[in-house]
Amino acid sequence: MTSSATFVIVGGGLAGAKAAEALRDNDFGGHVILFAAEEHLPYERPPLSKEFLAGKKSLDEFTVHNSDWYRDHDVDLRLGARVSLLDPAAHTIGLPDDTTVRYDKLLLATGSASRRLPIPGADAVGTYYLRTFDDAAALNSALTEGSSLAVVGAGWIGLEVAASARQRNVDVTVVEAAKQPLSAALGETVGKVFADLHRDHGVDLRLQAQVAEITTEADRASGLKLSDGSVITADAVLVAVGAKPNVELARQAGLAMADGGVLVDASLRTSDPDIYAVGDIAAAVHPLLDCRIRTEHWANALKQPAVAVAGMLGAPTEYVELPYFFTDQYDLGMEYAGHATDSARVVLRGDVSGREFVAFWLDDDNRVLAGMNVNIWDVLDDVKALIRLKVPVDPDRLADPETPLADLRTG
């Protein structure tokens, strides 16, 4: 690729910053333009619901690169610039002021947005969503000691915020429609561990409950009204019912879509050979898992850009990293690797009640699909090895803490 080529990156999060970094690390000498919709330098998002709300980190500490880095690496970073149009035939992107920029290769790293609830009060003052730093800063101001917070949704964001709020002596009520927290991600058996964790720390957890409306007083959120007529009063409300991928540009441009995201192959190339997609929006073929998968995890934003950049530079490779995510809530830390199906059965190893255990998800042939280590920090490599090997294991030996996981790799 000549030094006159222009590579455009749309998306100013971790993935966009890592893509710019990978281009320069691979000696790309052309123009690099990074469009970031926010006014902030690209930053990592996991700390928003963890260390930032807990008062342990400031924005500077989870910003990917400082402004000097972009200048020193000749990256044209355009903050507060939202791309509104993509024309693959003309190889151009358009901005709201009708200006256009031509590209030779394009990377979409547009991430996700918070899902809105179609109920009264969803947009009232005092109703919060958490996706950006500005969202987190606004919520942070509301979480004063002795105040109360109602959280709609017991997924990762909802529970992490609940934990941060409780550690700040905020009264917290969490309302979840499912039988257990995180049941969509972990199933009910493991979800109960998180239910017990939060109740042990004083959270009022309401399961199998539906929110009918966010109540308001003087046009400000004042709590929740549930479908059974009960009312929860709160000084602030957080809606944490999941995210939706920002695929509007890709859809408008006619790129192929799949699984709610942008269809990409194992090299992260879209249906247009000059456009790649990474992160939350990428519905990618996974060579190891033998399926197409789209996940909204930090690890993808961190590691996929290097693979996409290789393809953009004419040396395509495949993204074979296992899905990975982590959480820290109170005194519980965990890591999850792999991808389990709804029909997978769970095998538990260790002290579940003491919250020091490993959970495994197995298919019908007793092959390990995924594993999660909770407050045990020396097993992740073994868990990943079992997933990658795809060999049947003895469930009884898998559940026995006295059996080294390495011994199970041969079946």
N, C-alpha and C positions, 0 to 999 in steps of 0.2 A: 504494500500500500504506500503510495507516494506521500511526500510531505505536504502536498496540496490537498489531500483528502480531508473531509470533515466528518467526524463522528459525533453524533448528537445523542445525549443521554437525557431522557425525560423522567424525572423523579429525583427529588432531593433528599432521600433518606440514606440509610446505611448502604443499600444496594447501589444507588447512584454514585455515592462517594467511592465505594470499593471498585466500581467499574472504571471510573476515572483513574484511580490508582493503578489498576491492572493494565490499562492502556499505556501509561507512562512506564510502568515496570517492565513492559514488554517492548519498550523502545519504539512505540508508535510516535512518529514525528509530525503527524498532521494536526489539524485543529480539533480540539475537544471542547464541546459546549455542553454544559450541564444546566438544565432548567430545573429550578426548585420552586415549587409553588409557595412555600413558606418563606418568611423573611429571615429565618434562622439558618445558620450553617448546618449542613447535613449532620444528623445526630442519630444515635441508637434509640430505639423505642422501649425496650424492656424496662429500663430504669424509671420510666414515667410512672408505672404502677408499683414499683418496688422502692429502690433507694431514694428517688426524688421525693416521693410522698412521705417516706420515712425520715426525711431530713438528713440523709447520709451522703447525698451527692447533689452537686449543682450542675446546670446545663453544660458548663465548660468541661466537666469531667466525663461526660458521655457524648461530646461532640467528636465526630470522627477525625477531622483535621481542622486546624485553625486557618484563618484567612491567608496567612503567609504561605501555607502549603500550596493552595490553589494558584497563588501568584508565582511561586517558585517553580511550579510544575506546568506553568502556562496552560492552566485549565480556566476556560471562560465560564465562570460560575455566575449564573443570573438568578438572583434571589427574588422572591415575590413575582415570579414569571410563570404563569399557568398556561400551558399549551392547550389550545382549544380545537386544533384541527390537525389531522394527519392525512396527507395525500401521497400514498405509496407510488402512484404512477409518476408524479412529478418529483418524487423524492424531496418533499418539503413538509415542514410543520408550520402551523400558523398560530399566532398569538391573538388575544382579543382586540388589540389595536390594529389588526389587519396586516401587520408585518409578517413576513415569511422568512424561514431559514432553510436553506437547502442542505441535505445530508447525503453522504455516500453510504454510511451504515448508521443504523438507529437502534438504540437499546431502550426498551420500555421497562421502567422500574417504578411504576406509578402507585404501588402499594394498595392499601385498603382504606375504607372509611367506616366509621361507626354506623351500625344499623340503627335506624330510627324506629320508634314504636308508633303505630297508627292509632294512638289513643289520646284523649284530651289531656292537656298539660305537658305533652312531650317536648314542647318548645318553650315552656314557661321559664322565666328567670328563676334560677335556683335548681333547674334540671340540668345535669351535667352529662357529658359524654367524654370519653377519654381515648384520643387518638394522637393528638399533637401536643407539643410542649405548652402551647397556649392553653389547651384544654386542661392539662395537668396543673399549670400555674393557677388557673381559676379555681379548680377543685381544691388545690392546696390551701388557698385562702379561706375556703369554707370550712375546712376541717379544724376548727378551733377546739381546744380542750373543753369538754363538757357539752359540746354540741351533739346533734344526732344526725345520722345518715341512713337513708333507706337505699338499698342497692337492688336493682331489678336484674336478676341473672346471676347464677352461681357458676359461671365459667371462670377462666383464668383471670381475666381482668377484674371481674367482680370480687373474686375471693382475695386477690392480691391487694386490691384497694381496701377491702374489709380488714385485712390483717394490718395494713399500715395505719388505718384509722383507729383500730382498737389500741394499737401501741401508742397512739396519741391521746388516749382516754376519750375517744369519741364513741357514743352509743351507736351500735350498728345493727340494723335489721336487714337480712338478705332474703329476697323472695325468689323462688325458683319453681318453674312449672314441672320439672322432672321429679322422679322419686329420690334422686340423690344428686349432689353437686357433680359436675364434670362427667355425668353419665354418658354423654355423647362421645367424649374423648377416652374415658377410662372404664366405663361400665359401672354398674351399680355396686359391685363388691368393693372395688377400690375407691369409688366415689364416697362410700360411707366413711372411709378413713378421714377424708377432708371434712365431711359433715361433723364428725366427732371432734376433730381438731378445732374447728371454729366455735362449736358450742362450748368446748373446754375453755376457750378464751373469751367467752361472754357474748358471742354473737347470737342474736335471736334469728335462727334459721327457719324459714317457713318453706317447706317443700310441698310439691304438688299443689301449688297455689297460683292462681291466675291474677294478674293485675288488670283491673278494669279501667282505671284512670289514675293520673297523677293529680292529686288534689291541689288546689291553689287558694291562696288568700291574698287579696289585693294584687292579683296577677303574678304572684310568686309561688313557686312550689312549696307545698306544706306537708307533703307526705304521699301516701298511696291509698287507694281504695281497691280492695280485692273483689273478685267476682262473687264471693260469699257475703259481701256487704261489710266485712270488717275493714277498719281504717287503721293505718299506721301513720302516726305523726312524725315528722322529721324536719330538721332545719334545711336539709339539702337532699336531693335525689340524684343518684347515679344510675343511668341506664347502660347496662353492660350485657347486651343480648347478641353479641357477635359482631362480625365485620363483613363488609361486602367489598369485593375486589373492584378497584377503579379501572374498569375495562371499557369505558365509554369511547376513548380514542381508538382503541383497537377495533371495537365493533363498528364505529362510524367509518373506519378505513376499510372494512370488509375483510379483516383477518379472520381466519378460522377460529372458532371458539369451541371449548370443551370443558365439561365439569365446572361450569361457572367461571372459567378463566380463559386465558388465551392459549390455544393449542400450540404446543412446542414439541419438537423432537428431543431426543436425549442430549443434543448439543445446545438446546434452548433456542433453536431457530424457529421462527413462526412460519406460517404458510407463505410469507413473503421472504425470499432468500436474503434480503438486505435488512431485515428487521428481526431482532431478538427480544426475548422477554424473560424477566427474572423476578424472583420474590413472590409476593402474595398472588400475583396475577397469573403466574406461569403454571399451566396444567401440562406437566411434563411426562413424557415416557420415561419410566425408570427401569433401566436394564436389569437390575438386580431383583426388584420386586415384581417384575413382569406385569406391570399395570401402569396406567396413567394416574398421576397423583398431583394434587395441588394442596399445599399446606401454607399456613400463614405463620411461619416460625422465623425467628431471628437467624437461625443457622442458614436458611436459604438466602436471606439477604446478605449474609456474610460471605458465603462460599460460591454461590451460583455465578456472580459476576465474572470471576476469573475464567470460568468455562465458556460463558457467552463471549467474552472478549477474545478468547482463543479462536472461536469460530469467526468472529468479525474480522480477525487478522488473517484468516485463511488457513488456520491449523485446527480444525474442529476436533474436539474431544467430547467425552460424555460425562454427564453429571451422575455420579454413582454414590454420593454420600447418602447415608441413611437419614431419614427424617429425625430431627432431634429438637427437643425443647426442655426447658427447665423452669422451676419455680422455687421461690423462697417465701414461706409464710410462717410467721412466728419462729419456732424452733425447728420447723420442718423444711428441709431442702431436698429436692429430688431432681433427677434427670431421667428423661424418657427417650428411648431410641427405637426406631422401627415403625411399622405401620400395621396395625391390627384391624381385622374385619369385625363386623358386629357379631358374627357367629363364633369368634374365637373364645376359648375357655381360659380362665385365669388360674394360674398356679402361684401360690404364695410361698415365700421362703424367708424365714426369720421371724422376728418379733413384731407382729402386726399391731397389737395393742400398744406396744412401746414405741411404735412408729420408727422401727429400724428393720427394714425388710426389703426384699426384691420381689417384684411382681413380674410374671411372664405371661404372655398371651400366646397360646398354641393353636395351630390349625387342627383339622381332623386327623392328620397323620402325625401329630405330636411334634411338628416342627415349630421352632420358636419364630414368631412373627414380630414380636416387640418385647421390650423389657423396660422396667422402671425401677431404679434404685432410690430408696428413701433413706436418707441419713446414713448411707453406706457408700463410701467413696472410692473403693478400690476394685470395683467389679464392672465398670462400664465397658472396658475393652473386651472382657469375656462375654458380656451380653451381646455386643456387636458381632463378635466372632460367631456366636451361635446362630444369630440371624443370617449372617452372610453364608454360612456353611450349608444351611437348609437341610440338615440331617435330623432324622427323628431322635428324640430324647426320651428317656424314661421319666415320666412325670414324678414318680416317687423320689427318684434320685435328685431330680431338679429341685424338689421341695425340701430336700435334706441339707441343712446348712453345713453338715460335716462332709458332704461330697463336694470337692473342688469343682467349680464350673468348668475349668479347663479339662477335667476328666470326661466331660459330657460331649466334647467336640467330636468324638469318634462314634457317637451313637450309644 
